Amino acid sequence: MGGAAVSWLLSLATLAVAASLITGFYTQVSAIAGMAEIAVLMLIKKSSKDMPIYGWSFLILSLFVMTSLLLSGAGAFAFDLPL
């Protein structure tokens, strides 16, 4: 898979995860998907020193946010039930 295809795939995954987190639809499942996406971005960041778009602090903070959503759930206004 080329670099452009990976970029498009990660962009679509980001939009899907963001939309489901904003609407509260399957929050914990989308938090798991977001954690997987962040792990892929961390691997890309580690292997390619030319990735200027995300810093390590942003990726680690995003991972902690997704972990918090996974463990705590979405809250009272969500469409789904906690795991």
Summary of the structure (lengths in Angstrom):
residues: 83
radius of gyration: 13.7
end to end distance: 34.2
largest distance: 41.9
contacts: 199
relative contact order: 0.17
helix: 71%
strand: 0%
